[in-house]
Amino acid sequence: MTAPDRIVICGAGAIGAATAYFLTRRGARPVLVDRARPAAAASGKAAGFLALDWNTGTPLDGLARESFALHRALADELGAERLGHRPMDALMTAAADAGDLERYRRLPNPGWLDGNVVAHEVIGGPATTAQVDPRAFTTTLAEEAVAAGAELVTGVVDGLVLDEASGAVRGVSIDGEVRDADAVVLALGPWTPQAQRWIPLPQVFGTKSASVVLGADAPAQAVFSEYVAGDGRRSTIEIYPRAGGTVYISGHPEHGTLPDDPGEIAPTDAAVGELRRIAGVHSAALGDAELVAATACYRPLTVDGVPLIGPVPGVPGAIIATGHASWGILNSPATGRMVSEMLLDGRSTSLDATPFDPARLPAGRIAG
């Protein structure tokens, strides 16, 4: 196999940026395309939580373990502060708007969790759980790739040019202008259905969730809280203190149509207000905290919950990498390295790619 010289990566989220990074580390010079900028969508608005072994017993286990190690290696190489990388503890708690929760207590509360909440279990420590700032992580990998020879292009990918006889990739249309290409990586996240207008692909869905960032100091302790509202509704609230005096809070699913422009994705006022109120149930410091940011993002899902990472059947030169759901930031380094190996070596040499083969799922095209 001859490695492709002209590689176009569609999408500059964490998966696309990691792919560009690992390609340039081996001397390739890909083109990285995004309609806005690196980390414009979920990769700039996610939690950035990393877990070594939370996918044990699933097809994601090896991918997660390799990625967790790569995150540490990248922090050592590029600078932990630059990526927002730091080890952290993880706690499971129970919280409620009202009622005595002491029957659920198994541990004393950390001092900053002083609301109607009880600590139940330690579920991670510095050896097995960590975090990155997802925006910093993604933009840093893109910057490093560009510094090593990649080209970052702002534009909308609106089509593929395929060889009439073989169906192989010959070019990528960006804002109506064709770039010659020997290979294309589709790292489009929840926008993958747009590419189904050009080639048959398995279905990818987008699920929306709201989040807030509050200005407050808290220790490096991620909190996964089983929360009961006053009306009996139950949800899992996730609280992630970050270095520099902010706390990221999520756990409020929303519904809506995915817009073409990621800049149009926003949470509802009701979701923001509810997340701020629930934060106050857990901690007085969070209840009084300034709202630094209110965000929302769509995470890509496949029908079987396993990412798509590999060649697109029937379209030589096309590789898809998406469908990582809530583990996109965690699993982006090993995914990017796998895709770079598929392009330059003809197969993934670092991990068995079989569980992620796009051919395992039915594929189809969308008219239009």
N, C-alpha and C positions, 0 to 999 in steps of 0.2 A: 504493500500500500504506500502511496505517496501522500505525505501530509499536505493538507491544503495551504496554499500561500495566502489566499484572500478569504478571511473569516469575518463575518458580520454577526455581532451579538445584538439581538433585539431585546432591549430592556436593561436598564441600568439600576435595578434593585440589587439586593444583596447577592442573588444568584448570578446575575449578569456581571456584576462588578468582580465577584470572586472568580468567575470564569476568565475574565479579562486578565486579572492579576496572575493567575497560575499559567495562563498562556504566555504572557510576557516574560515570566520567569524562565521560560524555556526558549525564548528567542522569537516567538511569534509576535506579530504586530496586528492585532485585530482591530476592527472598527466597532466601537460601542455606541449604540444608538438609543436615545430616549427622547420622548416627545417633550419632556420638561427638563429634568436634570437627574443626576444620581440621587437615589433615596427619596424621590418625589412622592412615592405612594407608601405602601405598608412598611417598607424598609426604613422609612424615616419616622414612622409613627408607632412602631411596635414596642414591646416591652424590652426586648434584648436579653431575656433570661436564658441561661445555658444550664443544661443538666447532663451529666455524664451517663447515668444509668436508668433514666426514667422511661426508656423504651425497651427495657429488657423483655425478651420473649416475643418481640414483634419484628417485622422486617426492617424496622428503622434502627435496631439496636447497634449494628456495626457502623452505620452511617453517623449516628449520634456520637458514639465513642470516638471515632476518628475525628469528627468535627470538633468535639470538646478539646481534644489534644491539639488540634490545629489552631483553635482560638488562642490557647496559651502560647503556642509557638509564634503566632503572629504578634501577640502582645510583646513577647520578648524581642522579636525582630524589629517591629515598627514603633513600639512604645505603648505601654499599657494606658497611659494618660491620653494618648492620641486616639485610641480606640474606645476609651471608657471602660476598659476591661478591669474587673476586680473580682476575686473570689468572694462568696457571701454565704451566709446561713440561709436556710429555708425552714419556715415554721408552718404548721397547720393549726388553724384556730377555729373556734366557733364564735359567732357574733349574732346579735339580734337587736331589733329596735326596743324590745321590752322582754322582761322575764329573767328569771334566775338561771344562769348557765353553769353554775358550779359543778353540776353532775358531769359535765363534759371536760372539766379541767384535769390535765395530767401533769402540767408543768406550771411553774410560776411565770407570770407575764413579764416580758421585757418592759422596762420603765416607760417607754414611749407608747405602749399599747395600754392606755389607761381608761378606755371606754367600756361599754358593755360587751366585752370580748374575753375569752379565756384561751390560753395556750393549750393545745392538745398533744402535739407531737413534733419533734424535730425531724424533718424529712430531707435535709441536705446540709452539708457543711462545706468548708472551703476546698476540700479535695474533690467534691462531686457537684457543686453548684457554683455558678458565677454569673456575671452579667457583662454586657457591653452596652455602650450607647449606640443604638442601631444606626442612627444617622451618621455619627462619626465613623463607625466601622465601615459602612458602605461607601461613604465619600472618600475615606482614606484609601481603600482598596482601588477605587476608580482613579484617584490621583496618582497612586503608585503605578498603576498600569499605564497611564498616560505618560508619566515620567520615563517609563521603560520603553515607550514607542507606540503604545496604542493610540488610536484616534477617537476622541469623544465627539459625537455628532448630535446636535439637537434637531429632531425632526420626527415626523410620523412615518412609521413603516406601513405602507399601504399595499404591498403586494410582493410576491416572489416571481422571479423569472425562472422557468424550468425548461430543460431541454426537451424538445418535442418527442424525440425518440426514446430516451432513457428515463425521463422524468426527473433527472438530476438537477440540483440547484445550479443556476448559472448567474443569478443576480438577485439583488434586493432593491425594491423600489422605495425610496425615501422622499416623501413629499412630491411624488410623481417623477422623480429622477432616478434612473437605474444605476446602482453601484454593482460592478462585476463582483461576483463572489463564487468561490469554490465550495464554501460551507456556510451554513447559517445556524445560529443557536437561538431558539425561541424561548426566551426567559421572560415571558409576558405576564406571568402571574394570572390574576383573574381576568385579564384581557385576552387570554389565549383563544377564546371563541372567535375573536376577530380573524385569527389566522386560519380558522376553519373555513373561511371564504376562499382560501387559496389551496389548501391541502387537507386531506382527511386526518383528523386527530381525535383522540379520546376526549370525552367531555370534561371540562374543568369548570367548577362553579366558584362563585365568590361569596363569602360570608362576612357581613359587616359587623363591626363592634366599635363602641365608643370608648374613649379614654380621656383622662385629664392628667395634667402635670401640675402639682402644687409646690409652692415654695416653702419647704420645711426641711429641717435637719433631722435625720433618723439614721440609726446604724445600718450596716450592711446586712439586713435581714429581710429576705423576701417573705411575704405573708400570703398564704392561700387560705382564705377564710370562707367557711360554710356559713352563709348569712341568711337569716330569716327576717323578712320585712314584717311590718305591723299587720299586714293583711294576710300573712301566711306564705307569701311567695318566697321561694328558696332560690339562691343563686350562689355561684362561687365568685368571690371578689378577690382580685389579685392586686397586691400592693408591693411596689418595688422602689425602695429608696435608692437614689443615685448619688454618686459623688458630686459635690458642688452645691448641695443644699436643695435638691428637688426630690419629689416623690411621684412616681408614675402609678396611676390607678386605673384598672380596667375591670371588665366583667359585666358590661351592659350590652347585650346584643341588640342590633337594630335591623330594620328592613328598608330596602330601597333599591332602585335601579342603578346599576353601575354606570357612572358617566364615562365618556371617552377621556375627559381631562381629569387626572387625579387631583388637580387643584380645586375641583368642585366637590370633592368628598368632604363632608363636615358632619359633626354630630348634631343631634337635635338639642335645643335648649333644655328640654326635659331630661334627657340622658345626662347632660352635664350637671344639672342641678341635683339629680339623684345620686350620681357618683360622689359629688362633694358632700352631700348629706350623709351618705354611708361612710365616707372617710371619717367624718366627725363622730359617728357611732364607735369607731375603732380607737380614735385618738383625738384628744382635745387639741393638740398641736396641729393636726390635719384639718380639724373643723374650723380653725381660725386662720388657716393658711391662705395666702394669695393664690389666685388662679393664674398660673404661668402660661398654660396652653390648654386648649380643648381640641381634641383631634378625633378622627375616626379613620378606619382603614378596612379594606376588603382583603381577606386572606383566601388564597386559592385552595380548593379542595378537589380531590378526585372521587369517583364513585366508591372506591374501595379504601380510601383513606391513606393510600401509599403514593408517594410522589412519582411523577413521570420523569425518568432520567435516561435518555438513550436515543438512538437513531429512530427517525420516523419511518415506519415501514412503507416501502414503495417510493420513497423520495430520497435518493442518495444525496448525501451532503447536508441533510437537515437533521438537527438534533433538538430535542425538546427537553427542558429542565424546568419543571414547575410542579405545583400541587403539594407544597410542603406544609400547608395549613399553618398551625400556630408554631411550628418548629422551623420556619424558614430562616431566621437569623442563626439559630443554632447550627442547622445543617448546611448552611451555604458554603463553608470552606471545603468540606469533603465533596460536596456536589460540584463545585467549581473545578476542583482538582480532577474529579472523575471525567467531567466533560472535556477538559483539556487533554486528558489521556486518550479519550475516544477520538478526538480530532487528530492528535499528533502520533499516537501509537496504534490506532485502529481499534482499541478496546480499553476498558478501565482496568488498570493494573494494580491500583491501590485497594480496591474493594470489588466484591462480586456485584455486578450490576443487574443480575438476573431478576431480583425482586422488583426492580424499578422499570423493567422493560416496557415501553409503551405498547408493544404488541400484545400484552396480556389483556388489554381492554378493547372493546369494540371501538372503531373509529368512524367518523362521518364528517361530511362537509355541511356548511350552512350556506344556503342560497343567498346571493346578493353580492 
